[in-house]
Amino acid sequence: MSTDQLLPDKKPDIRWLLLMAWRDSRRNRSRLVLFMSSIVLGIAALVAIFSLSDHVRNDINNQAKTLLGSDLVIESNKAADSSVQMMLDTLGNQRSQECRFASMIYFTKNNGTRLVQVLALDGDYPYYGRLETVPVEAGTDFRKGQQALVDQTLMLQFDAKIGDSIRVGELTFIIAGTLTRAPGRSGLSTTIAPPVYIPFRYLQQTGLLQKGSRFNYSYYFRYDDQTAMDKQLAAISPVLESKGLDYETAESRKRDTGRQFEDVSRFLTLIGFIALLLGCIGIASSINIYIREKIPAIAILRCMGASTKQTFLIYLIQITILGFIGAVTGALLGTVAQQVLPFVLKDILPVQISTSVSWPSVAKGIGLGVILSFLFGLLPLLSIRSISPLYTLRVSVEPAPAWRNPWQVLLFAAILFFITLFTRLQVQSWTQAFIFTAGVLAAFLLLTAVAVLLRGMVRRFFPSSLSYLWRQGFANLYRPNNQTILLVVTIGLGTLFIGILYFMQDMLMSRVSMSAGNNQPNMVLFDIQTTQKAAVTKLVEQYHLPLYQDVPIVTMRIEEINGKNAAAAKKDSVSGIPARAFEGELRVTYRDSLTNTEKITAGKLETKPYTPGDNIYISLEERYANHLKVSIGDSILFNVQGALLPTIVGSFRDVDWRRVQTNFRVIFPAGVLEDAPQFYVLVTRVSSNEASASFQQAVVRQFPNVSVIDLGLILKVLDEVLDKIGFVIRFMAGFSIITGLIVLIASVYVSKFQRIQETVLLRTLGASRKQLYMITALEYFFLGTLAAGTGILLSLGCSYILAKYSFDASFSPSLMPILVLFFSISLLTVAIGLFNSRGIVNTPPLEVLRKEV
């Protein structure tokens, strides 16, 4: 390159700067591209989530009425009385009704039984969308006769065919079709209790409408005029509230569905954002090494007349352009990933998601990538401003600490502000945004501190008694151009996120799997009527099953709390009593002792039987009492099937809800509710799947109204549900892990250019390839084990905090998964280090005499 080509005019234009940036990068483009590839997966994750969120938002708006199937639905936990029915008959232009409840069904062909959600439907609902069935016409034709629609999972599980029959209660129905989808229902929502549709007119004949059983009624309405619906709603809202009826419109369902997905979307977005931050750390570290290599070239440019500003802009142009290339590449990859996500999430989302390209999401992802790569790349570039022509005569250069450079301190502040601002846009709360940023910063600082401490301790307490290879491996941790801080931070953070995701999923499963152990109950029979209690107990004895619990249950609702009813509580904001406390029904029991899942935390449990004239002291579950805003000695008035029952809060209990037995929010003393309408719940244990199937068949044949919960099946279903949710989370977390690996590869790739001279000197002194590989393996083993160990410890700490304060659960992780995660990441680090070090080991000694590094 001649001097006239190199030197600019007194005021060089952007064309000259671009030309110089292009020429300077010619021998380093592959390395620069690898640097910028660190952000590709982070951008891909964000663009995929941004696109999915946009599509879900748009599809929810477009399918709002399909989500509900109608313009308006009014819901109640009991059948409408005459006055309510008269009001309902005046609403809408078309009307339908539905009664849904949990019940056992019986497949007559193979004697199979299963707990399902029965939906007795009357009218032409759904008015928007349709019941998707095979064959198609079955979605409407089943209403014409004694026929049923059966969920496709049940059809597959029991090998049922169209034309087979099922028994619901005391009535037999012909299977008219297989139900594949219904308005507003996702795959996961139908997993534990799959839906079975029957015509409403056969509901009474099933014999399942027993007193005390839980039924939910929905009344659907279609309007020709939206304005008319709004007027009618405004007029009847006070009546609905006074009668304890809930209502929902297509617009409110759209908002609720969108809000639920937004929570998931924000969580996944933050996971993708963490992947991008990892990549940006890789950029900063890689550019730092790259600039240190370029110090002689920069000093020469300064000697030839280039100003500090000009040399700075040359390299700033390089990282900005490559950051843009990385962001565009990530956006393209994210667009491809977005085509896959709707298929992965189809069982979770209640709407059908489109897969077209979301250009606003692409633009947002590219802009975010360019800004962050610019900010992080700018950190090491600021050191260019301190390089003088004198550096051409210096053998080595040690960079000044960042805290001494006010521009770098300012840039650090700008990066933290940008991270906080982005997080704020996702979580809609400055407090949560600050907590997230502080958490990420704390993890970075802690991992950095561990790396610095390791480096200092190795240098200070050098293990001179070890063999030569071990000494060389240790020395690489603190020699110039070492990767200790970079690799410990990136690998440690990746390990941290994988550990948290695994431990949380394991904890959620353990909350229900505890009861699957030996001698623990695994079957619950409920809706046992008083007249059936003796016969059901006898059937249990015939099958030689243990009887763990036989508990009476009474249904009631709260009428007043400390003299305030629902209307007064809503007006009185000081008391804090939630209006929802008066909605819905409570299922309570009566007894004079605690079970092994309960303990008194305040007050005293009433143990003596009630006698007329005494105060009725009840016991509340502690969290439920906090929800009601009541204290010991406060009064609660209950409505028991129309009879008002005044009570006093006598004690609070801590309840372990994980155990499979009957736990209650409210317990009455004996002698109060014995004469109230009630039903019973029986808890037992079966020893095998065969025994379970045989016993359930006998229960369904003799007592069609009694429902059976098979815990073994529930655990299996929950495992499948958590696997699906866990796959989505692991899919997004995988971007963070793979980004960490790319950063690792990039840093090792860079370091091999730094290590060539050291390697050649060792080769010249007689070191064999085996010894060089051993030194490299030891270095990366130390780094991998330290990073993995620190990341696992952090993940254990974070998981414990989440379990205690977010999930209110005990946290006792297994040792084996921890060991597997530790050794997997450690060995993977060694493998990547050795693979990328092949070029160093195979470099001939003559290379040291050449300048083409």
Secondary structure as the mmCIF struct_conf table of DSSP 4:
data_model
#
loop_
_struct_conf.conf_type_id
_struct_conf.id
_struct_conf.beg_label_comp_id
_struct_conf.beg_label_asym_id
_struct_conf.beg_label_seq_id
_struct_conf.end_label_comp_id
_struct_conf.end_label_asym_id
_struct_conf.end_label_seq_id
HELX_RH_AL_P HELX_RH_AL_P1 THR A 3 LEU A 6
BEND BEND1 LEU A 7 LEU A 7
BEND BEND2 LYS A 10 LYS A 11
HELX_RH_AL_P HELX_RH_AL_P2 ILE A 14 SER A 25
TURN_TY1_P TURN_TY1_P1 ARG A 26 ASN A 28
HELX_RH_AL_P HELX_RH_AL_P3 ARG A 29 MET A 36
HELX_RH_3T_P HELX_RH_3T_P1 SER A 37 ILE A 39
HELX_RH_AL_P HELX_RH_AL_P4 VAL A 40 ASN A 62
TURN_TY1_P TURN_TY1_P2 GLN A 63 GLN A 63
HELX_RH_AL_P HELX_RH_AL_P5 ALA A 64 LEU A 68
BEND BEND3 GLY A 69 ASP A 71
STRN STRN1 LEU A 72 SER A 76
BEND BEND4 ASN A 77 LYS A 78
HELX_RH_AL_P HELX_RH_AL_P6 SER A 82 LEU A 88
TURN_TY1_P TURN_TY1_P3 ASP A 89 THR A 90
BEND BEND5 LEU A 91 ASN A 93
STRN STRN2 GLN A 94 PHE A 107
TURN_TY1_P TURN_TY1_P4 THR A 108 ASN A 111
STRN STRN3 GLY A 112 ASP A 122
BEND BEND6 GLY A 123 ASP A 124
BEND BEND7 TYR A 127 GLY A 129
STRN STRN4 GLU A 132 VAL A 134
BEND BEND8 PRO A 135 PRO A 135
TURN_TY1_P TURN_TY1_P5 VAL A 136 GLU A 137
HELX_RH_AL_P HELX_RH_AL_P7 ALA A 138 ASP A 141
HELX_RH_3T_P HELX_RH_3T_P2 PHE A 142 LYS A 144
TURN_TY1_P TURN_TY1_P6 GLY A 145 GLN A 146
STRN STRN5 GLN A 147 ASP A 151
HELX_RH_AL_P HELX_RH_AL_P8 GLN A 152 GLN A 157
TURN_TY1_P TURN_TY1_P7 PHE A 158 ASP A 159
TURN_TY1_P TURN_TY1_P8 ILE A 162 GLY A 163
STRN STRN6 SER A 165 VAL A 168
TURN_TY1_P TURN_TY1_P9 GLY A 169 GLU A 170
STRN STRN7 LEU A 171 ARG A 181
TURN_TY1_P TURN_TY1_P10 PRO A 183 GLY A 184
TURN_TY1_P TURN_TY1_P11 GLY A 187 GLY A 187
HELX_RH_3T_P HELX_RH_3T_P3 LEU A 188 THR A 190
TURN_TY1_P TURN_TY1_P12 THR A 191 THR A 191
BEND BEND9 ILE A 192 ALA A 193
STRN STRN8 PRO A 195 PRO A 199
HELX_RH_3T_P HELX_RH_3T_P4 PHE A 200 TYR A 202
TURN_TY1_P TURN_TY1_P13 LEU A 203 LEU A 203
HELX_RH_3T_P HELX_RH_3T_P5 GLN A 204 THR A 206
TURN_TY1_P TURN_TY1_P14 GLY A 207 GLY A 207
TURN_TY1_P TURN_TY1_P15 LYS A 211 GLY A 212
STRN STRN9 ASN A 216 ARG A 222
BEND BEND10 ASP A 224 ASP A 224
HELX_RH_AL_P HELX_RH_AL_P9 GLN A 226 SER A 242
TURN_TY1_P TURN_TY1_P16 LYS A 243 GLY A 244
STRN STRN10 ASP A 246 THR A 249
HELX_RH_AL_P HELX_RH_AL_P10 ALA A 250 CYS A 303
TURN_TY1_P TURN_TY1_P17 MET A 304 GLY A 305
HELX_RH_AL_P HELX_RH_AL_P11 THR A 308 VAL A 344
BEND BEND11 LEU A 345 LEU A 345
TURN_TY1_P TURN_TY1_P18 LYS A 346 ILE A 348
BEND BEND12 PRO A 350 VAL A 351
HELX_LH_PP_P HELX_LH_PP_P1 GLN A 352 SER A 354
HELX_RH_AL_P HELX_RH_AL_P12 TRP A 359 LEU A 381
HELX_RH_3T_P HELX_RH_3T_P6 LEU A 382 SER A 386
HELX_RH_3T_P HELX_RH_3T_P7 PRO A 389 LEU A 393
BEND BEND13 VAL A 395 VAL A 395
HELX_LH_PP_P HELX_LH_PP_P2 PRO A 399 PRO A 401
HELX_RH_3T_P HELX_RH_3T_P8 ALA A 402 ARG A 404
HELX_RH_AL_P HELX_RH_AL_P13 PRO A 406 VAL A 427
BEND BEND14 GLN A 428 GLN A 428
HELX_RH_AL_P HELX_RH_AL_P14 TRP A 430 ARG A 460
TURN_TY1_P TURN_TY1_P19 PHE A 461 PHE A 461
TURN_TY1_P TURN_TY1_P20 SER A 464 SER A 465
BEND BEND15 LEU A 466 LEU A 466
HELX_RH_AL_P HELX_RH_AL_P15 TYR A 468 ALA A 475
TURN_TY1_P TURN_TY1_P21 ASN A 476 TYR A 478
BEND BEND16 ARG A 479 ARG A 479
TURN_TY1_P TURN_TY1_P22 PRO A 480 ASN A 481
HELX_RH_AL_P HELX_RH_AL_P16 THR A 484 SER A 513
HELX_RH_3T_P HELX_RH_3T_P9 MET A 514 ALA A 516
BEND BEND17 GLY A 517 GLY A 517
TURN_TY1_P TURN_TY1_P23 ASN A 518 ASN A 519
BEND BEND18 GLN A 520 GLN A 520
STRN STRN11 MET A 523 GLN A 529
HELX_RH_3T_P HELX_RH_3T_P10 THR A 530 GLN A 532
HELX_RH_AL_P HELX_RH_AL_P17 LYS A 533 GLN A 542
TURN_TY1_P TURN_TY1_P24 TYR A 543 HIS A 544
STRN STRN12 LEU A 547 ILE A 561
TURN_TY1_P TURN_TY1_P25 ASN A 562 GLY A 563
STRN STRN13 LYS A 564 LYS A 564
HELX_RH_AL_P HELX_RH_AL_P18 ALA A 566 LYS A 571
TURN_TY1_P TURN_TY1_P26 SER A 573 SER A 575
HELX_RH_3T_P HELX_RH_3T_P11 ALA A 579 PHE A 582
BEND BEND19 GLU A 583 GLY A 584
STRN STRN14 LEU A 586 TYR A 590
BEND BEND20 ASP A 592 SER A 593
TURN_TY1_P TURN_TY1_P27 ASN A 596 THR A 597
STRN STRN15 GLU A 598 GLY A 603
BEND BEND21 LYS A 608 LYS A 608
HELX_LH_PP_P HELX_LH_PP_P3 PRO A 609 TYR A 610
TURN_TY1_P TURN_TY1_P28 PRO A 612 GLY A 613
BEND BEND22 ASP A 614 ASP A 614
STRN STRN16 TYR A 617 GLU A 621
HELX_RH_AL_P HELX_RH_AL_P19 GLU A 622 LEU A 628
TURN_TY1_P TURN_TY1_P29 LYS A 629 LYS A 629
TURN_TY1_P TURN_TY1_P30 ILE A 632 GLY A 633
STRN STRN17 SER A 635 VAL A 640
TURN_TY1_P TURN_TY1_P31 GLN A 641 GLY A 642
STRN STRN18 ALA A 643 VAL A 655
TURN_TY1_P TURN_TY1_P32 TRP A 657 ARG A 658
BEND BEND23 ARG A 659 GLN A 661
BEND BEND24 ARG A 665 ARG A 665
STRN STRN19 VAL A 666 PHE A 668
HELX_LH_PP_P HELX_LH_PP_P4 PRO A 669 PRO A 669
TURN_TY1_P TURN_TY1_P33 ALA A 670 GLY A 671
BEND BEND25 VAL A 672 LEU A 673
TURN_TY1_P TURN_TY1_P34 GLU A 674 ASP A 675
BEND BEND26 ALA A 676 ALA A 676
STRN STRN20 GLN A 678 THR A 684
BEND BEND27 SER A 687 SER A 688
HELX_RH_AL_P HELX_RH_AL_P20 ASN A 689 GLN A 702
TURN_TY1_P TURN_TY1_P35 PRO A 704 ASN A 705
STRN STRN21 SER A 707 ASP A 710
HELX_RH_AL_P HELX_RH_AL_P21 LEU A 711 THR A 764
TURN_TY1_P TURN_TY1_P36 LEU A 765 GLY A 766
HELX_RH_AL_P HELX_RH_AL_P22 ARG A 769 TYR A 805
TURN_TY1_P TURN_TY1_P37 SER A 806 SER A 806
BEND BEND28 PHE A 807 PHE A 807
HELX_RH_AL_P HELX_RH_AL_P23 LEU A 815 ASN A 836
TURN_TY1_P TURN_TY1_P38 SER A 837 SER A 837
HELX_RH_AL_P HELX_RH_AL_P24 ARG A 838 VAL A 841
TURN_TY1_P TURN_TY1_P39 ASN A 842 ASN A 842
HELX_RH_3T_P HELX_RH_3T_P12 PRO A 845 LEU A 849
#
